[in-house]
Amino acid sequence: MKKSLTVLCLLLATYCFASTVVVEAERFANLGGWVNDSQFMDQMGSPFLLAHGLGQPVADATTTVDVTESGTYSVFAYTRNWTAPWGTEAAGLFRVKVNEVELPVNLGTGSGEWRWQFAGKVSLAAGRIPVALHDLTGFDGRCDALCLTTELRPPAERPKATAPVRKVEADFVVVGGGIAGTCAAISAARLGLKVALVQDRPLLGGMNSSETRVHLGGYQNLGAYPRLGDGVAEIGPAKGGNAQPAGRYEDQRKLDVVAAEKNIALFLNTRVQRVAMKEGAAHAIGSVFGVNTVSGEVTEFAAPLFLDSTGDGNVGYLAGADFRMGRESRAETGEEMAPDEADKMTMGASVQWYTKEDKEPTAFPALPWMIAFNEQNCEHALRGDWDWETGMMRDQIAESERIRDYGMLVAYSNWSYLKNRSSKKSAYAKRSFAWVAYVAGKRESRRLLGDHILCQQDIFDYKIYPDATCCTTWAIDLHYPMPKNTKNYEGEPFRSICTHNAHHAYPVPYRCFYSRNVVNLFMAGRDISVTHVALGTVRVMRTLGMMGEVVGMAASLCKRQGCLPRGVYESHLDELKQLMKKGVGTGKPQPPQTYNRGSMLPGAPHRGGGKDSK
């Protein structure tokens, strides 16, 4: 009894007088070779650091922590084994260094769930202590946080952000800094609105940035409003091509154009994760709250008007906007290209990659966690383009990390087979990875519903509505799993095919650009009001950028006329048409962008702004 009481007292002392330090990995002072991955914050709660070294260990990420009490500390890392869904072996191993001592446990093993993993124990004196994440493999080990504690285990709950909330007020808050959102911000700013442009990555351009490397697609500057597209031309790169060297995507060009607009306040690395509805107003957003993905600082963005250009429709979803996800049935939409039965299938996400030529033979490891390839199912390729596409049968939002990870896994595994076991391995001896994306190029998820839902019949029957705006010119381009690849990798295909159904340049109705039930919410980008089939044409970036230009014009009318987005359609459509005719370009010559425009059927007269044709 006395012994048990002594043990109990010791345990109570441990808990009562314990010291615990938790440090978020994204806040390390020096990331070294690790990168801040904020794509999955909505699913797992936080950004994390990723050791994306293409098979070469990356430099340590380092920082210091304040230890207030001397003692023996257990060290834990919040991590996961990202290859666990496909086997038991772990790819992304790393260790923790504390006070220059490398702790003995390999991390990133075991469960495929995010969890605290024990790294080892260390004796520390009170003071400022250096800590580091030490990558062992270069294969995408990940760490969300470290915990140093004299307790028996890490805290059950992570500490809440203590950074003060600051408030930014604007006329128009644009959430999402891809091509659509950036063009909307520029358009609105040039028409006199005070704009807050909120982007969750360190760069603008979205899929057209050097992080994802997808080139612009579609025609611009045509139809009844040939000045639509001038804004796109100002930020669009001069050269095209997917999966090309970083400089081709001209990241700085986009940043410079935005920086030149005095009416735009740009907030990079800021992820909107909460929406507050407006008090006393039915179905209207009052504020959105963004978390800085580096500092953790929370900013409230308040405005009378908002634009969701997040791609995933995140703002609309948080505000309760009506949306769809997946494919509608033919019976529901009447579309010939729709499936017989509705399902959850979407177009997928591409993890692109390319290789470079080396002067001497180079090695790439063959490791137990890699997927087994052979002569029949391997892909002989020096680069992975749009058709390296995963996740079509999975939830592109809830399972986004797994979808991205599978894209990296098959790229590494296939390349390892080509380098080490292929009958043609001599052709790859002097080749190595130059780049593999870790930001996935996603095509489809939520589509927010507006007063009009664009469908196949509108486009193919050439129904021109009174609120016709910019032209979509890309064919109805729908993606499906590649049959051969699906047969070889049943349930987890990673290659795709596409079907192209050409049509005349079709002007998209303005009513597709605002929510039907959240009254002050615009949409521009792949989350606009369309069916799955119609998304196949509108989703390319020149088209999306022109949508952004139109939305920026409509937002300026909302302020000038004191109306909401629907009110522009109901009462101020002629004024919108005048703005679309004039455009918002600077008039300065821009580099020609004649690449990747696709093809459209010739000869259809454009009747933009006329009566409905039914």
QUIBEL-V537134 format. One line per field, one symbol per residue. ss: DSSP state (H for helix, E for strand, C for the rest). phi: phi as a letter, one per 20 degrees, with the letter a starting at -180 (. if undefined). psi: psi as a letter, one per 40 degrees, with the letter a starting at -180 (. if undefined). A space follows every 10 residues. Layout:
BEGIN
ss = ???
phi = ???
psi = ???
END
This chain:
BEGIN
ss = CHHHHHHHHH HHHHHHCCCE EEEEHHHCCE CCCCEEECCC HHHHCCCEEE EECCCCCCCC EEEEEEECCC EEEEEEEEEC CCCHHHCCCC CCCEEEEECC EECCCCECCC CCCCEEEEEE EEEECCEEEE EEEEECCCEE EEEEEEEEEC CCCCCCCCCC CCCCCEEEEC CEEEECCEHH HHHHHHHHHH CCCCEEEECC CCCCEHHHCC CCCCCCCCCC CCCCCCCCCH HHHHHCCCCC CCCCCHHHHC HHHHHHHHHC CCCEEEECCE EEEEEEECCC CCCCEEEEEE EECCCCCEEE EECCEEEECC CCCHHHHHCC CCEECCECEH HHHCCCCCEC CCECCCCCEE CCEEEEECCC CCCCCCCCCC CCCCCCCCCC CCEECCCEEE CCCCCCCCCH HHHHHHHHHH HHHHHHHHHH CCCCHHHHCC EEEEEECCCC EECCCCEECC CCCECHHHHH CCCCCCCEEE EECCCEEEEE ECHHHHHHCC CCCCEEEEEE ECCCCEEEEH HHHECCCCCC EEECCCCCCE CHHHHHHHCC HHHHHHHHHH HHHHHHHHHH HCCCHHHHHH HCHHHHHHHH HHCCCCCCCC CCCCCCCCCC CCCCCCCCCC CCCC
phi = .fffffffff fffgffdfdc cdcfffegfc flefceddfd gfedobfbec eedlndgefg ecaccedecf qededccebb efegfdrdfd eeebcddclm defeefdndm feefafcfdq dbecefqedf cbddfdcmdm gbbeadcdbe ffbfffcfff fdffeddddb ebdddodfff ffffffffff eoeeddddce dfceolfeef fdmdefcneb lbnfcfefof ffffdfffdd oeldggffel gfgfffffff efeddecelc dfcbcdfffm cfmcfebcdd dffdenfdce ddafcccede nemffgffen ffbcbodfef ffdmefefff dfbefcfedd deabdcedfc gcdbfdcfff ffdbfedfde bdbdegeecc nfddffdfdf ffffffffgf fffffffffd cffdfffdgd cbfeacfdef eedbbfcfed fcdfcgfgff eledegegcf eecfgfdddb gfgfffffcg ncfcccccdd cfbfgdeffg fedbfecdfd decbpfefeb fgffggdeee ffffffgfgf fffffffgff emcdgfffff ccffffffff ffmcffnffc gfceelemcc fenefedgne fgdc
psi = dddddddddd ddddddeihh hhhhdeeidh ebeiihhedf dddeeiiiih ggefehhiii hiaiihhehi ahhhhihhai heedeeadih dgiiihhhfe hhiehhifib ieihihhhdi iihiiiahhh iihhiedeff iihdiihhie idiiidiiii heiihihhhi dhhhhhfadd ddddddddde eeihhhhhhe ieiiebdeie ddfhiiiiii fiaegeehed ddddeiidia hifiidddef ddddddddde hdehhhgifh hheihhihhe hhfhhdiihi hheddehhhh hiieiihhfe defdddddef ihiihahiid ddeehdeiid iiaehiiahh giiiiihidi iiihihidei hhiaddeihh ieihadeghi edeiheddfd dddddddddd dddddddddd eiefddeedf iihdhhiehi ghdhbihiha ehhhiddddd efhhidfhbi hheiihgiii hhddddddgh dfieiiiihh hiiihhhhid eeeiieehef hiihaeeigi iddddddeei dddddddddd dddddddddd efiidddddd efdddddddd ddieieeiii hhgeifeaii hiehihfhea ihh.
END
